[in-house]
């Protein structure tokens, strides 16, 4: 049963890694968009909208990092020294 649980947990971690990397790419693009808008002196409401979106994306990144680290910790506790994908979030 542990082998199946380890395989399932590894799948969860891989999905979280993929989700984190995708959102990180989106967040980077939003940061660049905001920088361009600020440099061009875009209307305040446009800048505020992008800032709000960026804050939401950063918050979601934080949630994914916490969920991912919890999944990794559980995996390591149950599955020992099995290999994991490279983790994109900061160590927790």
C-alpha positions as CSV (number, residue, x, y, z in Angstrom):
1,X,0.0,0.0,0.0
2,X,2.9,2.4,0.7
3,X,4.2,2.1,-2.9
4,X,0.8,3.1,-4.3
5,X,0.6,6.0,-1.8
6,X,4.1,7.1,-2.7
7,X,3.2,7.0,-6.4
8,X,0.0,9.0,-5.8
9,X,1.9,11.5,-3.6
10,X,4.6,11.9,-6.3
11,X,1.8,12.7,-8.8
12,X,0.4,15.3,-6.5
13,X,3.8,16.9,-6.1
14,X,4.4,16.9,-9.9
15,X,1.1,18.6,-10.5
16,X,1.8,21.2,-7.8
17,X,5.3,21.8,-9.4
18,X,3.7,22.3,-12.8
19,X,1.0,24.6,-11.4
20,X,3.6,26.6,-9.5
21,X,5.9,27.0,-12.6
22,X,3.0,28.0,-14.8
23,X,1.7,30.6,-12.3
24,X,5.3,31.8,-11.8
25,X,5.6,32.5,-15.5
26,X,2.2,34.3,-15.5
27,X,3.3,36.3,-12.5
28,X,6.5,37.3,-14.2
29,X,4.6,38.5,-17.2
30,X,2.2,40.5,-15.1
31,X,5.2,42.1,-13.3
32,X,6.6,43.2,-16.7
33,X,3.2,44.4,-17.8
34,X,2.9,46.5,-14.7
35,X,6.4,48.0,-15.2
36,X,5.5,49.0,-18.8
37,X,2.2,50.5,-17.7
38,X,4.0,52.5,-14.9
39,X,6.7,53.7,-17.3
40,X,4.1,54.8,-19.8
41,X,2.2,56.6,-17.1
42,X,-1.0,54.6,-17.9
43,X,-4.2,55.6,-16.2
44,X,-4.3,54.9,-12.5
45,X,-7.3,52.6,-12.8
46,X,-5.4,50.4,-15.3
47,X,-2.3,50.3,-13.1
48,X,-4.5,49.5,-10.1
49,X,-6.2,46.6,-11.9
50,X,-2.9,45.0,-12.9
51,X,-1.5,45.5,-9.3
52,X,-4.6,43.7,-8.0
53,X,-4.1,40.9,-10.4
54,X,-0.4,40.7,-9.5
55,X,-1.3,40.6,-5.8
56,X,-3.7,37.7,-6.4
57,X,-1.1,35.8,-8.4
58,X,1.5,36.2,-5.7
59,X,-0.9,35.1,-3.1
60,X,-1.8,32.0,-5.2
61,X,2.0,31.3,-5.6
62,X,2.3,31.4,-1.8
63,X,-0.6,28.9,-1.4
64,X,0.9,26.6,-3.9
65,X,4.3,26.8,-2.2
66,X,2.8,25.9,1.2
67,X,0.7,23.1,-0.3
68,X,3.7,21.8,-2.2
69,X,6.0,21.8,0.8
70,X,3.4,20.0,2.9
71,X,3.1,17.4,0.2
72,X,6.9,17.0,0.0
73,X,7.2,16.7,3.8
74,X,4.5,14.0,3.8
75,X,6.2,12.2,0.9
76,X,9.5,12.2,2.7
77,X,8.0,11.0,5.9
78,X,6.2,8.1,4.3
79,X,8.3,7.3,1.3
80,X,11.8,8.0,2.6
81,X,14.6,8.5,0.1
82,X,12.6,8.2,-3.1
83,X,13.4,10.9,-5.7
84,X,11.3,13.9,-6.2
85,X,11.2,16.4,-9.1
86,X,13.2,19.6,-8.6
87,X,11.0,21.9,-6.5
88,X,10.5,25.5,-7.8
89,X,9.3,27.1,-4.6
90,X,11.6,28.3,-1.8
91,X,12.4,25.7,0.8
92,X,10.0,25.8,3.7
